[in-house]
Amino acid sequence: MKEIKIEDKQKYLRENYPFADLPEVYEKKRCMHCDSTFFVGTFKVFKNESGMEFICCPNAPECNGTVIDWIDI
Ligand SMILES: [Zn+2]
């Protein structure tokens, strides 16, 4: 997977966030995989070979958590 640089994180979330309760970039979430707390706006985006994009933990690629592993704190 290749990391993609996102200029406007809030816009990217609005267009790609998979759940209904869209978070703001300044909100904090916790990643269940690496157990770290982060600001939503620090997420990374990775693209696989088929062109699918994944919203990932800020600690990726060391952490393999994605947006579905984020929990509210
Ligand atoms: Zn993580």
N, CA, C, O and the ligand as a Tripos MOL2 file, in Angstrom:
@<TRIPOS>MOLECULE
protein
  293   291    74     0     0
PROTEIN
NO_CHARGES

@<TRIPOS>ATOM
      1 N           0.8470   -1.2030    0.0000 N.3       1 MET1
      2 CA          0.0000    0.0000    0.0000 C.3       1 MET1
      3 C           0.8780    1.2470    0.0000 C.2       1 MET1
      4 O           1.9730    1.2750    0.5620 O.2       1 MET1
      5 N           0.3530    2.2640   -0.6490 N.am      2 LYS2
      6 CA          1.1250    3.4860   -0.8300 C.3       2 LYS2
      7 C           0.4020    4.6240   -0.1150 C.2       2 LYS2
      8 O          -0.8130    4.7680   -0.2450 O.2       2 LYS2
      9 N           1.1470    5.4310    0.6390 N.am      3 GLU3
     10 CA          0.4950    6.5370    1.3350 C.3       3 GLU3
     11 C           0.1770    7.6750    0.3640 C.2       3 GLU3
     12 O           0.9790    8.0110   -0.5070 O.2       3 GLU3
     13 N          -1.0030    8.2570    0.5320 N.am      4 ILE4
     14 CA         -1.4070    9.4000   -0.2960 C.3       4 ILE4
     15 C          -1.4400   10.6390    0.5850 C.2       4 ILE4
     16 O          -1.8980   10.5920    1.7270 O.2       4 ILE4
     17 N          -0.9530   11.7410    0.0480 N.am      5 LYS5
     18 CA         -0.9870   12.9950    0.7950 C.3       5 LYS5
     19 C          -2.3620   13.6380    0.6110 C.2       5 LYS5
     20 O          -2.8210   13.8330   -0.5140 O.2       5 LYS5
     21 N          -3.0090   13.9640    1.7260 N.am      6 ILE6
     22 CA         -4.3310   14.5980    1.6740 C.3       6 ILE6
     23 C          -4.2030   16.0610    2.0710 C.2       6 ILE6
     24 O          -3.7420   16.3660    3.1710 O.2       6 ILE6
     25 N          -4.6040   16.9620    1.1920 N.am      7 GLU7
     26 CA         -4.4850   18.3950    1.4860 C.3       7 GLU7
     27 C          -5.5550   18.8440    2.4810 C.2       7 GLU7
     28 O          -5.2550   19.5000    3.4790 O.2       7 GLU7
     29 N          -6.7990   18.4840    2.1960 N.am      8 ASP8
     30 CA         -7.9160   18.9270    3.0370 C.3       8 ASP8
     31 C          -8.5260   17.7230    3.7510 C.2       8 ASP8
     32 O          -9.3650   17.0100    3.2000 O.2       8 ASP8
     33 N          -8.0870   17.5170    4.9800 N.am      9 LYS9
     34 CA         -8.4960   16.3400    5.7350 C.3       9 LYS9
     35 C          -9.9960   16.3160    6.0170 C.2       9 LYS9
     36 O         -10.6300   15.2640    5.9420 O.2       9 LYS9
     37 N         -10.5690   17.4960    6.3450 N.am     10 GLN10
     38 CA        -12.0040   17.5340    6.6550 C.3      10 GLN10
     39 C         -12.8300   17.1770    5.4140 C.2      10 GLN10
     40 O         -13.8110   16.4390    5.5070 O.2      10 GLN10
     41 N         -12.4330   17.6980    4.2740 N.am     11 LYS11
     42 CA        -13.1240   17.4000    3.0200 C.3      11 LYS11
     43 C         -13.0050   15.9170    2.6840 C.2      11 LYS11
     44 O         -13.9710   15.2900    2.2490 O.2      11 LYS11
     45 N         -11.8230   15.3690    2.8880 N.am     12 TYR12
     46 CA        -11.6170   13.9510    2.5960 C.3      12 TYR12
     47 C         -12.5320   13.0860    3.4660 C.2      12 TYR12
     48 O         -13.1320   12.1180    2.9990 O.2      12 TYR12
     49 N         -12.6210   13.4640    4.7410 N.am     13 LEU13
     50 CA        -13.4910   12.7130    5.6540 C.3      13 LEU13
     51 C         -14.9420   12.7890    5.2000 C.2      13 LEU13
     52 O         -15.6590   11.7890    5.1800 O.2      13 LEU13
     53 N         -15.3620   14.0130    4.8300 N.am     14 ARG14
     54 CA        -16.7400   14.2160    4.4090 C.3      14 ARG14
     55 C         -17.0730   13.3050    3.2240 C.2      14 ARG14
     56 O         -18.1860   12.7880    3.1210 O.2      14 ARG14
     57 N         -16.1090   13.1170    2.3420 N.am     15 GLU15
     58 CA        -16.3760   12.3330    1.1350 C.3      15 GLU15
     59 C         -16.1340   10.8380    1.3190 C.2      15 GLU15
     60 O         -16.6480   10.0300    0.5450 O.2      15 GLU15
     61 N         -15.3550   10.4600    2.3360 N.am     16 ASN16
     62 CA        -14.9450    9.0610    2.4320 C.3      16 ASN16
     63 C         -15.2170    8.3820    3.7660 C.2      16 ASN16
     64 O         -15.0550    7.1670    3.8770 O.2      16 ASN16
     65 N         -15.6220    9.1310    4.7700 N.am     17 TYR17
     66 CA        -15.8540    8.5150    6.0750 C.3      17 TYR17
     67 C         -17.0020    7.5060    5.9610 C.2      17 TYR17
     68 O         -18.0820    7.8450    5.4750 O.2      17 TYR17
     69 N         -16.7650    6.2510    6.4160 N.am     18 PRO18
     70 CA        -17.7590    5.1950    6.1700 C.3      18 PRO18
     71 C         -18.9660    5.1940    7.1110 C.2      18 PRO18
     72 O         -19.9150    4.4430    6.8850 O.2      18 PRO18
     73 N         -18.9480    5.9990    8.1340 N.am     19 PHE19
     74 CA        -20.0560    5.9770    9.0900 C.3      19 PHE19
     75 C         -20.8310    7.2940    9.0670 C.2      19 PHE19
     76 O         -20.3830    8.2840    8.4880 O.2      19 PHE19
     77 N         -21.9860    7.2860    9.7010 N.am     20 ALA20
     78 CA        -22.8780    8.4450    9.6410 C.3      20 ALA20
     79 C         -22.3990    9.6220   10.4980 C.2      20 ALA20
     80 O         -22.5520   10.7790   10.1060 O.2      20 ALA20
     81 N         -21.8270    9.3280   11.6510 N.am     21 ASP21
     82 CA        -21.4520   10.4050   12.5780 C.3      21 ASP21
     83 C         -20.0770   10.9660   12.2480 C.2      21 ASP21
     84 O         -19.0830   10.6510   12.9020 O.2      21 ASP21
     85 N         -20.0440   11.7960   11.2270 N.am     22 LEU22
     86 CA        -18.7940   12.3870   10.7400 C.3      22 LEU22
     87 C         -18.0720   13.1730   11.8310 C.2      22 LEU22
     88 O         -18.6340   14.1200   12.3800 O.2      22 LEU22
     89 N         -16.8320   12.7940   12.1520 N.am     23 PRO23
     90 CA        -16.0910   13.5390   13.1860 C.3      23 PRO23
     91 C         -15.4090   14.7750   12.6010 C.2      23 PRO23
     92 O         -15.1610   14.8530   11.3980 O.2      23 PRO23
     93 N         -15.1150   15.7310   13.4700 N.am     24 GLU24
     94 CA        -14.3460   16.9120   13.0540 C.3      24 GLU24
     95 C         -12.8720   16.5770   13.2260 C.2      24 GLU24
     96 O         -12.5120   15.7090   14.0200 O.2      24 GLU24
     97 N         -12.0140   17.2820   12.4670 N.am     25 VAL25
     98 CA        -10.5780   16.9740   12.5150 C.3      25 VAL25
     99 C          -9.9600   17.2330   13.8940 C.2      25 VAL25
    100 O          -8.9260   16.6570   14.2350 O.2      25 VAL25
    101 N         -10.6020   18.1050   14.6830 N.am     26 TYR26
    102 CA        -10.0290   18.4220   15.9950 C.3      26 TYR26
    103 C         -10.5370   17.4960   17.0940 C.2      26 TYR26
    104 O         -10.1260   17.6290   18.2460 O.2      26 TYR26
    105 N         -11.4350   16.5490   16.7540 N.am     27 GLU27
    106 CA        -11.9090   15.5960   17.7560 C.3      27 GLU27
    107 C         -10.8300   14.5510   18.0020 C.2      27 GLU27
    108 O          -9.9650   14.3060   17.1610 O.2      27 GLU27
    109 N         -10.9130   13.9350   19.2010 N.am     28 LYS28
    110 CA         -9.9430   12.8960   19.5210 C.3      28 LYS28
    111 C         -10.5920   11.5240   19.4760 C.2      28 LYS28
    112 O         -11.7360   11.3470   19.8940 O.2      28 LYS28
    113 N          -9.8510   10.5650   18.9680 N.am     29 LYS29
    114 CA        -10.2960    9.1750   18.9270 C.3      29 LYS29
    115 C          -9.1690    8.3110   19.4400 C.2      29 LYS29
    116 O          -8.0280    8.7510   19.5790 O.2      29 LYS29
    117 N          -9.5240    7.0490   19.7230 N.am     30 ARG30
    118 CA         -8.5060    6.0960   20.1500 C.3      30 ARG30
    119 C          -8.4650    4.9450   19.1530 C.2      30 ARG30
    120 O          -9.5050    4.4800   18.6840 O.2      30 ARG30
    121 N          -7.2630    4.4910   18.8340 N.am     31 CYS31
    122 CA         -7.1020    3.3520   17.9350 C.3      31 CYS31
    123 C          -7.0230    2.0850   18.7780 C.2      31 CYS31
    124 O          -6.1810    1.9740   19.6700 O.2      31 CYS31
    125 N          -7.9180    1.1200   18.4850 N.am     32 MET32
    126 CA         -7.9500   -0.1220   19.2610 C.3      32 MET32
    127 C          -6.7190   -0.9900   19.0180 C.2      32 MET32
    128 O          -6.3610   -1.8150   19.8590 O.2      32 MET32
    129 N          -6.0750   -0.8050   17.8750 N.am     33 HIS33
    130 CA         -4.9350   -1.6600   17.5420 C.3      33 HIS33
    131 C          -3.6770   -1.2790   18.2970 C.2      33 HIS33
    132 O          -3.0290   -2.1390   18.8940 O.2      33 HIS33
    133 N          -3.3130    0.0230   18.2790 N.am     34 CYS34
    134 CA         -2.0760    0.4320   18.9360 C.3      34 CYS34
    135 C          -2.3540    1.1600   20.2470 C.2      34 CYS34
    136 O          -1.4300    1.5960   20.9330 O.2      34 CYS34
    137 N          -3.6420    1.2890   20.5900 N.am     35 ASP35
    138 CA         -4.0490    1.8830   21.8490 C.3      35 ASP35
    139 C          -3.5270    3.3120   22.0330 C.2      35 ASP35
    140 O          -3.1990    3.7200   23.1470 O.2      35 ASP35
    141 N          -3.4540    4.0650   20.9340 N.am     36 SER36
    142 CA         -3.0140    5.4550   21.0530 C.3      36 SER36
    143 C          -4.1980    6.3910   20.8460 C.2      36 SER36
    144 O          -5.1760    6.0450   20.1830 O.2      36 SER36
    145 N          -4.0930    7.5770   21.4240 N.am     37 THR37
    146 CA         -5.1160    8.5980   21.2690 C.3      37 THR37
    147 C          -4.5710    9.6410   20.3120 C.2      37 THR37
    148 O          -3.4070   10.0290   20.4070 O.2      37 THR37
    149 N          -5.4070   10.0980   19.3910 N.am     38 PHE38
    150 CA         -4.9220   11.0190   18.3570 C.3      38 PHE38
    151 C          -6.0300   11.9650   17.9330 C.2      38 PHE38
    152 O          -7.2120   11.6910   18.1400 O.2      38 PHE38
    153 N          -5.6370   13.0750   17.3410 N.am     39 PHE39
    154 CA         -6.6210   13.9530   16.7310 C.3      39 PHE39
    155 C          -7.0260   13.3370   15.3880 C.2      39 PHE39
    156 O          -6.1820   12.8690   14.6230 O.2      39 PHE39
    157 N          -8.3320   13.3490   15.1200 N.am     40 VAL40
    158 CA         -8.8620   12.7530   13.8940 C.3      40 VAL40
    159 C          -8.1150   13.2640   12.6580 C.2      40 VAL40
    160 O          -7.8500   12.5060   11.7250 O.2      40 VAL40
    161 N          -7.7790   14.5610   12.6650 N.am     41 GLY41
    162 CA         -7.1290   15.1710   11.5130 C.3      41 GLY41
    163 C          -5.7330   14.6500   11.2070 C.2      41 GLY41
    164 O          -5.1650   14.9960   10.1710 O.2      41 GLY41
    165 N          -5.1660   13.8260   12.0870 N.am     42 THR42
    166 CA         -3.8320   13.2850   11.8310 C.3      42 THR42
    167 C          -3.8810   11.9330   11.1190 C.2      42 THR42
    168 O          -2.8540   11.2770   10.9450 O.2      42 THR42
    169 N          -5.0870   11.5220   10.7100 N.am     43 PHE43
    170 CA         -5.1790   10.2160   10.0330 C.3      43 PHE43
    171 C          -4.3310   10.1950    8.7560 C.2      43 PHE43
    172 O          -4.0170   11.2390    8.1830 O.2      43 PHE43
    173 N          -3.9720    8.9860    8.3290 N.am     44 LYS44
    174 CA         -3.2460    8.8200    7.0710 C.3      44 LYS44
    175 C          -4.1420    8.0740    6.0870 C.2      44 LYS44
    176 O          -5.0770    7.3760    6.4800 O.2      44 LYS44
    177 N          -3.8440    8.2330    4.8210 N.am     45 VAL45
    178 CA         -4.6030    7.5140    3.8010 C.3      45 VAL45
    179 C          -3.6390    6.6630    2.9820 C.2      45 VAL45
    180 O          -2.6080    7.1400    2.5080 O.2      45 VAL45
    181 N          -4.0000    5.3920    2.8270 N.am     46 PHE46
    182 CA         -3.1980    4.4870    2.0090 C.3      46 PHE46
    183 C          -4.0520    3.9350    0.8890 C.2      46 PHE46
    184 O          -5.2540    3.7190    1.0380 O.2      46 PHE46
    185 N          -3.3950    3.7130   -0.2410 N.am     47 LYS47
    186 CA         -4.0800    3.2190   -1.4350 C.3      47 LYS47
    187 C          -3.4990    1.8580   -1.7860 C.2      47 LYS47
    188 O          -2.2800    1.6860   -1.8130 O.2      47 LYS47
    189 N          -4.3740    0.8840   -2.0570 N.am     48 ASN48
    190 CA         -3.8480   -0.4320   -2.4370 C.3      48 ASN48
    191 C          -3.7070   -0.5590   -3.9480 C.2      48 ASN48
    192 O          -3.9600    0.3920   -4.6870 O.2      48 ASN48
    193 N          -3.3000   -1.7420   -4.3990 N.am     49 GLU49
    194 CA         -3.0060   -1.9670   -5.8180 C.3      49 GLU49
    195 C          -4.2300   -1.7540   -6.7000 C.2      49 GLU49
    196 O          -4.1010   -1.3430   -7.8530 O.2      49 GLU49
    197 N          -5.4310   -2.0330   -6.1580 N.am     50 SER50
    198 CA         -6.6460   -1.8640   -6.9680 C.3      50 SER50
    199 C          -7.2000   -0.4420   -6.9090 C.2      50 SER50
    200 O          -8.2590   -0.1640   -7.4730 O.2      50 SER50
    201 N          -6.4870    0.4630   -6.2260 N.am     51 GLY51
    202 CA         -6.9280    1.8460   -6.1910 C.3      51 GLY51
    203 C          -7.8840    2.1680   -5.0650 C.2      51 GLY51
    204 O          -8.3840    3.2890   -4.9700 O.2      51 GLY51
    205 N          -8.1450    1.1830   -4.2030 N.am     52 MET52
    206 CA         -9.0180    1.4560   -3.0540 C.3      52 MET52
    207 C          -8.2600    2.2300   -2.0050 C.2      52 MET52
    208 O          -7.1000    1.9390   -1.7150 O.2      52 MET52
    209 N          -8.9330    3.2360   -1.4300 N.am     53 GLU53
    210 CA         -8.2740    4.0610   -0.4270 C.3      53 GLU53
    211 C          -8.7800    3.7200    0.9660 C.2      53 GLU53
    212 O          -9.9680    3.4650    1.1640 O.2      53 GLU53
    213 N          -7.8650    3.7200    1.9270 N.am     54 PHE54
    214 CA         -8.2070    3.3750    3.2990 C.3      54 PHE54
    215 C          -7.8070    4.4930    4.2460 C.2      54 PHE54
    216 O          -6.6860    4.9990    4.1880 O.2      54 PHE54
    217 N          -8.7280    4.8720    5.1160 N.am     55 ILE55
    218 CA         -8.4310    5.8470    6.1580 C.3      55 ILE55
    219 C          -7.7710    5.0710    7.2950 C.2      55 ILE55
    220 O          -8.3830    4.1800    7.8840 O.2      55 ILE55
    221 N          -6.5280    5.4140    7.5960 N.am     56 CYS56
    222 CA         -5.7450    4.6190    8.5370 C.3      56 CYS56
    223 C          -5.3210    5.4000    9.7780 C.2      56 CYS56
    224 O          -5.3590    6.6290    9.8270 O.2      56 CYS56
    225 N          -4.9190    4.6240   10.7690 N.am     57 CYS57
    226 CA         -4.3640    5.1560   12.0130 C.3      57 CYS57
    227 C          -3.1570    6.0530   11.7030 C.2      57 CYS57
    228 O          -2.4010    5.7650   10.7750 O.2      57 CYS57
    229 N          -2.9710    7.1400   12.4700 N.am     58 PRO58
    230 CA         -1.7990    8.0120   12.2640 C.3      58 PRO58
    231 C          -0.4820    7.2580   12.4440 C.2      58 PRO58
    232 O           0.5540    7.7030   11.9510 O.2      58 PRO58
    233 N          -0.5120    6.1270   13.1420 N.am     59 ASN59
    234 CA          0.7100    5.3570   13.3720 C.3      59 ASN59
    235 C           0.9790    4.3170   12.2800 C.2      59 ASN59
    236 O           1.9170    3.5270   12.3880 O.2      59 ASN59
    237 N           0.1560    4.3220   11.2330 N.am     60 ALA60
    238 CA          0.4180    3.4360   10.0960 C.3      60 ALA60
    239 C           1.7190    3.8730    9.4320 C.2      60 ALA60
    240 O           2.0330    5.0620    9.4770 O.2      60 ALA60
    241 N           2.4890    2.9830    8.8200 N.am     61 PRO61
    242 CA          2.1950    1.5580    8.6320 C.3      61 PRO61
    243 C           2.6030    0.6590    9.8100 C.2      61 PRO61
    244 O           2.3750   -0.5500    9.7680 O.2      61 PRO61
    245 N           3.2030    1.2380   10.8570 N.am     62 GLU62
    246 CA          3.5660    0.4140   12.0130 C.3      62 GLU62
    247 C           2.3130   -0.2160   12.6170 C.2      62 GLU62
    248 O           2.3270   -1.3740   13.0330 O.2      62 GLU62
    249 N           1.2190    0.5690   12.6600 N.am     63 CYS63
    250 CA         -0.0630    0.0690   13.1560 C.3      63 CYS63
    251 C          -0.9350   -0.2250   11.9420 C.2      63 CYS63
    252 O          -0.9680    0.5600   10.9950 O.2      63 CYS63
    253 N          -1.6470   -1.3580   11.9650 N.am     64 ASN64
    254 CA         -2.5060   -1.6750   10.8190 C.3      64 ASN64
    255 C          -3.9770   -1.3590   11.0910 C.2      64 ASN64
    256 O          -4.8730   -1.8990   10.4420 O.2      64 ASN64
    257 N          -4.2080   -0.4760   12.0610 N.am     65 GLY65
    258 CA         -5.5730   -0.0700   12.3590 C.3      65 GLY65
    259 C          -6.1170    0.8660   11.2890 C.2      65 GLY65
    260 O          -5.3800    1.6800   10.7330 O.2      65 GLY65
    261 N          -7.4110    0.7470   11.0040 N.am     66 THR66
    262 CA         -8.0540    1.6710   10.0760 C.3      66 THR66
    263 C          -9.2250    2.3420   10.7950 C.2      66 THR66
    264 O          -9.4550    2.1270   11.9850 O.2      66 THR66
    265 N          -9.9470    3.1500   10.0440 N.am     67 VAL67
    266 CA        -11.0430    3.9340   10.6050 C.3      67 VAL67
    267 C         -12.0620    3.0850   11.3730 C.2      67 VAL67
    268 O         -12.7020    3.5760   12.3030 O.2      67 VAL67
    269 N         -12.2130    1.8220   10.9900 N.am     68 ILE68
    270 CA        -13.1870    0.9820   11.7130 C.3      68 ILE68
    271 C         -12.6970    0.5860   13.1020 C.2      68 ILE68
    272 O         -13.4670    0.0680   13.9110 O.2      68 ILE68
    273 N         -11.4250    0.8270   13.3770 N.am     69 ASP69
    274 CA        -10.8680    0.4890   14.6840 C.3      69 ASP69
    275 C         -10.8130    1.6840   15.6280 C.2      69 ASP69
    276 O         -10.2710    1.5880   16.7290 O.2      69 ASP69
    277 N         -11.3760    2.8080   15.1950 N.am     70 TRP70
    278 CA        -11.3480    4.0140   16.0290 C.3      70 TRP70
    279 C         -12.5190    3.9890   16.9970 C.2      70 TRP70
    280 O         -13.6480    3.6800   16.6170 O.2      70 TRP70
    281 N         -12.2400    4.3160   18.2420 N.am     71 ILE71
    282 CA        -13.3200    4.4020   19.2220 C.3      71 ILE71
    283 C         -13.3450    5.7890   19.8600 C.2      71 ILE71
    284 O         -12.3240    6.4730   19.9320 O.2      71 ILE71
    285 N         -14.5130    6.1850   20.3160 N.am     72 ASP72
    286 CA        -14.6430    7.4790   20.9710 C.3      72 ASP72
    287 C         -13.9920    7.4240   22.3350 C.2      72 ASP72
    288 O         -13.9800    6.3780   22.9850 O.2      72 ASP72
    289 N         -13.4430    8.5660   22.7740 N.am     73 ILE73
    290 CA        -12.8380    8.5830   24.1090 C.3      73 ILE73
    291 C         -13.5750    9.5680   25.0000 C.2      73 ILE73
    292 O         -13.2200    9.7300   26.1670 O.2      73 ILE73
    293 ZN         -3.2530    2.4710   15.5620 Zn       74 ZN74
@<TRIPOS>BOND
     1     1     2 1
     2     2     3 1
     3     3     4 2
     4     3     5 am
     5     5     6 1
     6     6     7 1
     7     7     8 2
     8     7     9 am
     9     9    10 1
    10    10    11 1
    11    11    12 2
    12    11    13 am
    13    13    14 1
    14    14    15 1
    15    15    16 2
    16    15    17 am
    17    17    18 1
    18    18    19 1
    19    19    20 2
    20    19    21 am
    21    21    22 1
    22    22    23 1
    23    23    24 2
    24    23    25 am
    25    25    26 1
    26    26    27 1
    27    27    28 2
    28    27    29 am
    29    29    30 1
    30    30    31 1
    31    31    32 2
    32    31    33 am
    33    33    34 1
    34    34    35 1
    35    35    36 2
    36    35    37 am
    37    37    38 1
    38    38    39 1
    39    39    40 2
    40    39    41 am
    41    41    42 1
    42    42    43 1
    43    43    44 2
    44    43    45 am
    45    45    46 1
    46    46    47 1
    47    47    48 2
    48    47    49 am
    49    49    50 1
    50    50    51 1
    51    51    52 2
    52    51    53 am
    53    53    54 1
    54    54    55 1
    55    55    56 2
    56    55    57 am
    57    57    58 1
    58    58    59 1
    59    59    60 2
    60    59    61 am
    61    61    62 1
    62    62    63 1
    63    63    64 2
    64    63    65 am
    65    65    66 1
    66    66    67 1
    67    67    68 2
    68    67    69 am
    69    69    70 1
    70    70    71 1
    71    71    72 2
    72    71    73 am
    73    73    74 1
    74    74    75 1
    75    75    76 2
    76    75    77 am
    77    77    78 1
    78    78    79 1
    79    79    80 2
    80    79    81 am
    81    81    82 1
    82    82    83 1
    83    83    84 2
    84    83    85 am
    85    85    86 1
    86    86    87 1
    87    87    88 2
    88    87    89 am
    89    89    90 1
    90    90    91 1
    91    91    92 2
    92    91    93 am
    93    93    94 1
    94    94    95 1
    95    95    96 2
    96    95    97 am
    97    97    98 1
    98    98    99 1
    99    99   100 2
   100    99   101 am
   101   101   102 1
   102   102   103 1
   103   103   104 2
   104   103   105 am
   105   105   106 1
   106   106   107 1
   107   107   108 2
   108   107   109 am
   109   109   110 1
   110   110   111 1
   111   111   112 2
   112   111   113 am
   113   113   114 1
   114   114   115 1
   115   115   116 2
   116   115   117 am
   117   117   118 1
   118   118   119 1
   119   119   120 2
   120   119   121 am
   121   121   122 1
   122   122   123 1
   123   123   124 2
   124   123   125 am
   125   125   126 1
   126   126   127 1
   127   127   128 2
   128   127   129 am
   129   129   130 1
   130   130   131 1
   131   131   132 2
   132   131   133 am
   133   133   134 1
   134   134   135 1
   135   135   136 2
   136   135   137 am
   137   137   138 1
   138   138   139 1
   139   139   140 2
   140   139   141 am
   141   141   142 1
   142   142   143 1
   143   143   144 2
   144   143   145 am
   145   145   146 1
   146   146   147 1
   147   147   148 2
   148   147   149 am
   149   149   150 1
   150   150   151 1
   151   151   152 2
   152   151   153 am
   153   153   154 1
   154   154   155 1
   155   155   156 2
   156   155   157 am
   157   157   158 1
   158   158   159 1
   159   159   160 2
   160   159   161 am
   161   161   162 1
   162   162   163 1
   163   163   164 2
   164   163   165 am
   165   165   166 1
   166   166   167 1
   167   167   168 2
   168   167   169 am
   169   169   170 1
   170   170   171 1
   171   171   172 2
   172   171   173 am
   173   173   174 1
   174   174   175 1
   175   175   176 2
   176   175   177 am
   177   177   178 1
   178   178   179 1
   179   179   180 2
   180   179   181 am
   181   181   182 1
   182   182   183 1
   183   183   184 2
   184   183   185 am
   185   185   186 1
   186   186   187 1
   187   187   188 2
   188   187   189 am
   189   189   190 1
   190   190   191 1
   191   191   192 2
   192   191   193 am
   193   193   194 1
   194   194   195 1
   195   195   196 2
   196   195   197 am
   197   197   198 1
   198   198   199 1
   199   199   200 2
   200   199   201 am
   201   201   202 1
   202   202   203 1
   203   203   204 2
   204   203   205 am
   205   205   206 1
   206   206   207 1
   207   207   208 2
   208   207   209 am
   209   209   210 1
   210   210   211 1
   211   211   212 2
   212   211   213 am
   213   213   214 1
   214   214   215 1
   215   215   216 2
   216   215   217 am
   217   217   218 1
   218   218   219 1
   219   219   220 2
   220   219   221 am
   221   221   222 1
   222   222   223 1
   223   223   224 2
   224   223   225 am
   225   225   226 1
   226   226   227 1
   227   227   228 2
   228   227   229 am
   229   229   230 1
   230   230   231 1
   231   231   232 2
   232   231   233 am
   233   233   234 1
   234   234   235 1
   235   235   236 2
   236   235   237 am
   237   237   238 1
   238   238   239 1
   239   239   240 2
   240   239   241 am
   241   241   242 1
   242   242   243 1
   243   243   244 2
   244   243   245 am
   245   245   246 1
   246   246   247 1
   247   247   248 2
   248   247   249 am
   249   249   250 1
   250   250   251 1
   251   251   252 2
   252   251   253 am
   253   253   254 1
   254   254   255 1
   255   255   256 2
   256   255   257 am
   257   257   258 1
   258   258   259 1
   259   259   260 2
   260   259   261 am
   261   261   262 1
   262   262   263 1
   263   263   264 2
   264   263   265 am
   265   265   266 1
   266   266   267 1
   267   267   268 2
   268   267   269 am
   269   269   270 1
   270   270   271 1
   271   271   272 2
   272   271   273 am
   273   273   274 1
   274   274   275 1
   275   275   276 2
   276   275   277 am
   277   277   278 1
   278   278   279 1
   279   279   280 2
   280   279   281 am
   281   281   282 1
   282   282   283 1
   283   283   284 2
   284   283   285 am
   285   285   286 1
   286   286   287 1
   287   287   288 2
   288   287   289 am
   289   289   290 1
   290   290   291 1
   291   291   292 2
@<TRIPOS>SUBSTRUCTURE
     1 MET1         2 RESIDUE 1 A MET
     2 LYS2         6 RESIDUE 1 A LYS
     3 GLU3        10 RESIDUE 1 A GLU
     4 ILE4        14 RESIDUE 1 A ILE
     5 LYS5        18 RESIDUE 1 A LYS
     6 ILE6        22 RESIDUE 1 A ILE
     7 GLU7        26 RESIDUE 1 A GLU
     8 ASP8        30 RESIDUE 1 A ASP
     9 LYS9        34 RESIDUE 1 A LYS
    10 GLN10       38 RESIDUE 1 A GLN
    11 LYS11       42 RESIDUE 1 A LYS
    12 TYR12       46 RESIDUE 1 A TYR
    13 LEU13       50 RESIDUE 1 A LEU
    14 ARG14       54 RESIDUE 1 A ARG
    15 GLU15       58 RESIDUE 1 A GLU
    16 ASN16       62 RESIDUE 1 A ASN
    17 TYR17       66 RESIDUE 1 A TYR
    18 PRO18       70 RESIDUE 1 A PRO
    19 PHE19       74 RESIDUE 1 A PHE
    20 ALA20       78 RESIDUE 1 A ALA
    21 ASP21       82 RESIDUE 1 A ASP
    22 LEU22       86 RESIDUE 1 A LEU
    23 PRO23       90 RESIDUE 1 A PRO
    24 GLU24       94 RESIDUE 1 A GLU
    25 VAL25       98 RESIDUE 1 A VAL
    26 TYR26      102 RESIDUE 1 A TYR
    27 GLU27      106 RESIDUE 1 A GLU
    28 LYS28      110 RESIDUE 1 A LYS
    29 LYS29      114 RESIDUE 1 A LYS
    30 ARG30      118 RESIDUE 1 A ARG
    31 CYS31      122 RESIDUE 1 A CYS
    32 MET32      126 RESIDUE 1 A MET
    33 HIS33      130 RESIDUE 1 A HIS
    34 CYS34      134 RESIDUE 1 A CYS
    35 ASP35      138 RESIDUE 1 A ASP
    36 SER36      142 RESIDUE 1 A SER
    37 THR37      146 RESIDUE 1 A THR
    38 PHE38      150 RESIDUE 1 A PHE
    39 PHE39      154 RESIDUE 1 A PHE
    40 VAL40      158 RESIDUE 1 A VAL
    41 GLY41      162 RESIDUE 1 A GLY
    42 THR42      166 RESIDUE 1 A THR
    43 PHE43      170 RESIDUE 1 A PHE
    44 LYS44      174 RESIDUE 1 A LYS
    45 VAL45      178 RESIDUE 1 A VAL
    46 PHE46      182 RESIDUE 1 A PHE
    47 LYS47      186 RESIDUE 1 A LYS
    48 ASN48      190 RESIDUE 1 A ASN
    49 GLU49      194 RESIDUE 1 A GLU
    50 SER50      198 RESIDUE 1 A SER
    51 GLY51      202 RESIDUE 1 A GLY
    52 MET52      206 RESIDUE 1 A MET
    53 GLU53      210 RESIDUE 1 A GLU
    54 PHE54      214 RESIDUE 1 A PHE
    55 ILE55      218 RESIDUE 1 A ILE
    56 CYS56      222 RESIDUE 1 A CYS
    57 CYS57      226 RESIDUE 1 A CYS
    58 PRO58      230 RESIDUE 1 A PRO
    59 ASN59      234 RESIDUE 1 A ASN
    60 ALA60      238 RESIDUE 1 A ALA
    61 PRO61      242 RESIDUE 1 A PRO
    62 GLU62      246 RESIDUE 1 A GLU
    63 CYS63      250 RESIDUE 1 A CYS
    64 ASN64      254 RESIDUE 1 A ASN
    65 GLY65      258 RESIDUE 1 A GLY
    66 THR66      262 RESIDUE 1 A THR
    67 VAL67      266 RESIDUE 1 A VAL
    68 ILE68      270 RESIDUE 1 A ILE
    69 ASP69      274 RESIDUE 1 A ASP
    70 TRP70      278 RESIDUE 1 A TRP
    71 ILE71      282 RESIDUE 1 A ILE
    72 ASP72      286 RESIDUE 1 A ASP
    73 ILE73      290 RESIDUE 1 A ILE
    74 ZN74       293 GROUP 0 **** ****
